[in-house]
Amino acid sequence: MSTLLTVISVNDGKIKRSSLEVLSRCNELAADNGLKSAALVIDANASDVAEKLKAYGPDTIYTIENPIFKNHLNTPVLKALSSAVDQIKPQLVAFPSTESSKDVLGALAANKGAAALSDMSEFELTDNGVKGKRPVMASKIISAVEATGSPVIISVRSGSYDVVEKSSDAIVESIDFSFNDDELRVTLKEIISSSSDRVDLSEAEVVVAAGRGVKDEEGRNMISELASVLNAGIGASRALTEAGDYDPSLQIGQTGKVVSPQLYIGVAISGAIQHVAGMANSKVIVAINKDPDAPIFDIADYGLVGDLYKILPPFIEELKKIKNN
């Protein structure tokens, strides 16, 4: 029986939500087509992660565990992926579209002589491969794409599918793996992380994003307070990161991070296409802008027209009342 294999992305022992979205879609396709759905965990503590994955419905969970995977290094990860594909012989290898997967997807495809489709927003199986859609040109165009062969290797944009919990008695199988440090041509000396008390933008259920109209410390303080009340991640437009008002790691957009929260609140963001490319997959979009003709209102589910300095204080107070009740 053919297998659909989801490669699970893990960060500090936590499974990235985008991985579970891809796994949920593969579970659905496997059930509809009489196939097996499997998950692959490559991590220093892969067995612990495997136990958590049983709540999300794969038939089999493959693990490759080695201390070398404490940090992401392309060479050992590629070797592990190659070994797994050789052993499992999947029909499809599906990654979440993360920084790490972008590093290795093309190389894995070249290694296996396989077709690769990156950054998909939809995908389904065909008689001899995979077809689907992917946004291009800053999401102004949706391209229909198709690839044939086995395996086909794809990556899927965050927010494209819902996470479906489905408890299973998944079989956990360990794949033998060894790696000689002499094979490393590149080493990782240090990882500089953002503040530990900051909600990770890529995993946040709620995102509050600040735009050009947040022009002073008072405005930034209100953004922080709103995010705190909602336990939200804070993002920013390119204009504010270039001005030094927010760290570049918080930029959302075509040249920044792609987010797909359940709730996105854009404060004083006009909605330029470069920014929209990074947040269009948000489930519910709320826009606050003093310009009633701002493009952000064209994609917003809810809009508030007015000065953020007048709207946010009562808005925050009402949220606090709701939260306290």
Wavefront OBJ file of the C-alpha trace (Angstrom):
o trace
v 0.000 0.000 0.000
v 1.388 3.401 -0.993
v 2.254 5.943 1.681
v 1.810 9.692 2.010
v 4.676 10.917 4.188
v 4.537 14.153 6.183
v 7.857 15.513 7.438
v 7.261 17.022 10.874
v 8.909 20.317 11.769
v 9.979 20.561 15.416
v 11.328 23.546 17.331
v 12.613 23.083 20.891
v 10.584 19.900 21.249
v 7.372 21.524 20.053
v 5.622 20.410 16.883
v 4.976 23.321 14.547
v 1.289 23.819 13.823
v 2.002 24.023 10.113
v 3.245 20.401 10.241
v -0.013 19.259 11.790
v -1.944 21.091 9.070
v -0.060 19.153 6.389
v -0.453 15.876 8.290
v -4.203 16.447 8.624
v -4.505 16.948 4.864
v -2.439 13.825 4.144
v -4.618 11.841 6.579
v -7.676 12.985 4.639
v -6.193 12.098 1.247
v -4.991 8.721 2.513
v -8.437 7.836 3.848
v -10.131 8.894 0.605
v -7.730 6.926 -1.598
v -7.065 3.782 0.410
v -3.491 4.767 1.253
v -1.372 4.962 4.398
v -0.551 8.240 6.119
v 2.806 8.376 7.854
v 4.781 11.013 9.737
v 8.561 11.389 9.888
v 10.268 12.997 12.880
v 13.957 13.894 12.613
v 15.037 15.296 15.968
v 17.364 14.840 18.913
v 14.315 13.725 20.937
v 12.253 12.193 18.156
v 10.690 9.474 20.327
v 9.134 12.076 22.652
v 7.710 13.964 19.688
v 6.302 10.731 18.258
v 4.145 10.194 21.329
v 2.579 13.629 20.887
v 1.882 12.910 17.214
v -0.392 9.966 18.040
v -3.153 12.477 18.763
v -3.188 13.556 15.111
v -3.991 10.347 13.275
v -1.036 8.978 11.279
v -0.960 5.219 10.684
v 2.792 5.050 11.224
v 5.310 7.386 12.822
v 8.916 7.021 11.711
v 11.638 8.460 13.920
v 15.285 9.286 13.289
v 16.872 10.283 16.581
v 20.384 11.591 16.975
v 22.040 14.382 18.998
v 23.244 15.927 15.714
v 19.654 17.122 15.137
v 19.604 19.367 18.202
v 20.157 22.206 15.719
v 19.211 22.244 12.055
v 22.178 21.372 9.841
v 21.449 20.665 6.206
v 23.978 17.866 5.658
v 22.766 15.409 8.342
v 19.111 16.342 7.758
v 19.441 15.615 4.038
v 21.149 12.305 4.754
v 18.362 11.360 7.180
v 15.639 12.364 4.734
v 17.283 10.404 1.942
v 17.515 7.292 4.127
v 13.885 7.618 5.151
v 12.639 8.012 1.578
v 14.681 4.972 0.489
v 13.218 2.853 3.287
v 9.594 4.050 3.252
v 9.282 4.525 -0.531
v 6.443 7.063 -0.207
v 4.233 8.214 -3.059
v 4.317 11.758 -1.661
v 6.692 13.586 0.670
v 5.003 16.676 2.144
v 6.776 19.373 4.166
v 5.345 22.447 5.864
v 6.749 25.507 4.119
v 9.245 26.663 6.751
v 12.709 28.167 6.634
v 14.186 24.725 7.343
v 12.229 22.912 4.633
v 13.197 25.547 2.070
v 16.821 24.723 2.845
v 16.496 21.037 1.971
v 13.501 20.495 -0.334
v 15.290 21.221 -3.607
v 18.370 19.239 -2.619
v 16.277 16.220 -1.627
v 14.390 16.370 -4.926
v 17.648 16.516 -6.862
v 19.072 13.655 -4.806
v 16.066 11.447 -5.618
v 15.464 12.660 -9.169
v 11.989 13.675 -8.030
v 9.659 16.500 -8.997
v 9.224 19.255 -6.409
v 6.372 21.721 -5.923
v 7.027 24.414 -3.325
v 4.804 26.680 -1.241
v 1.492 25.078 -2.223
v -1.773 26.522 -0.932
v -3.809 23.498 -2.111
v -2.862 20.007 -3.207
v -4.531 16.758 -4.192
v -3.512 13.436 -5.678
v -3.786 12.507 -9.346
v -3.507 9.074 -10.975
v 0.251 9.487 -11.339
v 1.286 12.393 -9.144
v 0.101 15.580 -7.466
v -1.650 18.737 -8.585
v -2.624 21.910 -6.801
v -2.274 25.655 -6.527
v 0.447 28.016 -5.371
v 0.451 31.812 -5.015
v 2.990 33.677 -7.147
v 3.924 37.338 -7.732
v 3.220 38.343 -4.119
v -0.049 36.355 -4.184
v -1.457 38.464 -7.016
v -1.742 35.328 -9.166
v -2.673 31.760 -8.208
v -0.787 29.299 -10.374
v -2.121 25.809 -11.162
v 0.720 23.292 -10.991
v 1.100 19.553 -11.455
v 3.902 17.021 -11.109
v 4.133 13.344 -11.912
v 6.254 10.519 -10.603
v 6.908 8.832 -7.285
v 7.754 10.354 -5.001
v 6.602 13.895 -5.593
v 8.026 16.289 -3.007
v 5.990 19.319 -1.940
v 5.903 22.056 0.677
v 2.643 23.579 1.898
v 1.997 27.139 3.051
v 1.038 27.640 6.669
v -2.698 28.159 7.154
v -3.739 26.267 4.041
v -5.525 23.534 6.001
v -7.089 23.098 9.429
v -5.534 20.893 12.092
v -7.742 17.864 12.764
v -7.121 15.906 15.949
v -7.653 12.207 15.419
v -6.343 9.849 18.063
v -4.667 6.756 16.640
v -2.777 3.653 17.674
v 0.054 4.629 15.387
v 2.967 2.248 15.075
v 6.278 3.933 15.893
v 9.249 2.682 13.891
v 12.824 3.816 14.376
v 15.040 4.228 11.309
v 18.716 3.456 11.836
v 20.946 6.447 11.291
v 24.565 7.303 11.891
v 26.530 10.398 11.054
v 30.219 11.140 11.169
v 31.082 14.685 12.199
v 33.850 14.619 9.599
v 31.110 14.817 6.956
v 30.168 18.302 8.142
v 31.440 21.107 5.957
v 29.366 23.747 7.760
v 28.969 23.962 11.519
v 26.548 25.985 13.595
v 28.263 27.925 16.344
v 25.419 29.951 17.811
v 21.690 30.596 17.482
v 20.519 34.059 18.469
v 16.882 33.760 19.481
v 14.272 36.414 20.004
v 13.103 37.172 23.535
v 11.690 34.031 25.167
v 8.572 35.849 26.378
v 7.587 36.844 22.850
v 4.911 34.789 21.100
v 6.311 33.125 17.966
v 4.715 34.843 14.976
v 4.690 31.745 12.800
v 2.819 29.740 15.451
v 0.615 32.460 16.956
v -3.146 31.922 16.997
v -3.593 35.703 17.125
v -1.381 38.345 15.504
v -1.477 42.114 16.067
v 0.390 43.929 13.306
v 1.484 47.563 13.404
v 1.670 49.779 10.340
v 3.088 53.149 9.406
v 0.396 54.993 11.391
v 1.846 53.655 14.661
v 4.188 56.580 14.792
v 5.400 56.934 18.381
v 5.996 55.192 21.705
v 2.391 55.704 22.781
v 1.190 53.825 19.721
v 3.696 51.015 20.200
v 2.669 50.691 23.838
v -0.958 50.273 22.787
v 0.035 47.597 20.278
v 1.915 45.777 23.050
v -1.026 46.069 25.443
v -3.491 44.775 22.856
v -1.199 41.846 22.081
v -0.805 41.098 25.780
v -4.572 40.995 26.353
v -5.027 38.620 23.406
v -1.835 36.593 24.049
v -0.937 37.538 20.502
v 2.228 37.704 18.481
v 3.324 41.185 17.403
v 4.150 41.870 13.772
v 4.955 44.982 11.781
v 4.994 46.368 8.285
v 8.215 46.864 6.370
v 8.053 50.641 6.893
v 8.292 50.242 10.672
v 11.059 47.658 10.649
v 13.128 49.749 8.244
v 12.590 52.785 10.470
v 13.938 50.810 13.421
v 10.687 50.951 15.378
v 10.372 47.139 15.360
v 12.894 44.361 15.010
v 13.301 43.097 11.417
v 12.352 39.588 12.617
v 8.805 40.913 13.150
v 8.266 42.024 9.557
v 5.268 40.388 7.894
v 5.100 40.255 4.134
v 6.625 39.044 0.912
v 10.148 39.743 2.169
v 9.325 38.952 5.793
v 7.390 36.271 7.635
v 4.254 34.547 6.412
v 1.623 34.203 9.142
v -1.709 32.398 9.191
v -3.361 33.018 12.573
v -6.965 32.418 13.509
v -7.239 36.175 14.098
v -5.164 38.934 12.486
v -5.585 42.552 13.603
v -3.903 45.087 11.345
v -3.504 48.481 13.005
v -2.781 51.421 10.686
v -1.696 49.057 7.902
v -2.730 50.182 4.428
v -2.699 46.733 2.870
v 0.038 46.976 0.234
v 0.304 43.781 -1.794
v 3.755 43.022 -0.380
v 2.298 42.914 3.142
v -0.869 41.067 2.149
v 1.287 38.286 0.667
v 2.400 37.507 4.231
v -0.980 37.391 5.968
v -3.696 36.621 3.396
v -4.168 33.097 4.817
v -5.380 34.472 8.167
v -8.764 33.009 9.095
v -10.333 36.280 10.350
v -8.890 39.676 9.429
v -9.695 42.846 11.371
v -8.464 46.162 9.968
v -8.153 49.463 11.835
v -7.304 52.401 9.593
v -8.283 56.053 9.341
v -8.433 55.872 5.534
v -11.760 54.323 4.462
v -10.271 53.564 1.037
v -7.255 51.644 2.367
v -6.767 48.394 0.384
v -6.699 46.383 3.623
v -10.476 46.795 3.861
v -10.885 44.856 0.609
v -9.707 41.661 2.302
v -10.810 42.389 5.879
v -13.689 40.504 7.487
v -14.239 43.397 9.894
v -13.114 47.008 9.562
v -12.909 49.973 11.913
v -12.396 53.364 10.270
v -10.782 55.929 12.534
v -7.695 57.135 14.379
v -5.980 54.248 16.169
v -5.211 56.538 19.125
v -8.955 56.963 19.672
v -10.056 53.437 18.747
v -7.540 51.262 20.574
v -7.987 52.478 24.196
v -11.733 51.644 24.436
v -11.206 48.557 22.286
v -8.568 47.259 24.709
v -10.726 48.062 27.744
v -13.687 46.129 26.318
v -11.459 43.149 25.593
v -10.192 43.224 29.167
v -13.778 43.208 30.484
v -14.643 40.236 28.276
v -11.501 38.389 29.344
v -12.126 39.035 33.034
v -15.682 37.732 32.797
l 1 2 3 4 5 6 7 8 9 10 11 12 13 14 15 16 17 18 19 20 21 22 23 24 25 26 27 28 29 30 31 32 33 34 35 36 37 38 39 40 41 42 43 44 45 46 47 48 49 50 51 52 53 54 55 56 57 58 59 60 61 62 63 64 65 66 67 68 69 70 71 72 73 74 75 76 77 78 79 80 81 82 83 84 85 86 87 88 89 90 91 92 93 94 95 96 97 98 99 100 101 102 103 104 105 106 107 108 109 110 111 112 113 114 115 116 117 118 119 120 121 122 123 124 125 126 127 128 129 130 131 132 133 134 135 136 137 138 139 140 141 142 143 144 145 146 147 148 149 150 151 152 153 154 155 156 157 158 159 160 161 162 163 164 165 166 167 168 169 170 171 172 173 174 175 176 177 178 179 180 181 182 183 184 185 186 187 188 189 190 191 192 193 194 195 196 197 198 199 200 201 202 203 204 205 206 207 208 209 210 211 212 213 214 215 216 217 218 219 220 221 222 223 224 225 226 227 228 229 230 231 232 233 234 235 236 237 238 239 240 241 242 243 244 245 246 247 248 249 250 251 252 253 254 255 256 257 258 259 260 261 262 263 264 265 266 267 268 269 270 271 272 273 274 275 276 277 278 279 280 281 282 283 284 285 286 287 288 289 290 291 292 293 294 295 296 297 298 299 300 301 302 303 304 305 306 307 308 309 310 311 312 313 314 315 316 317 318 319 320 321 322 323 324 325
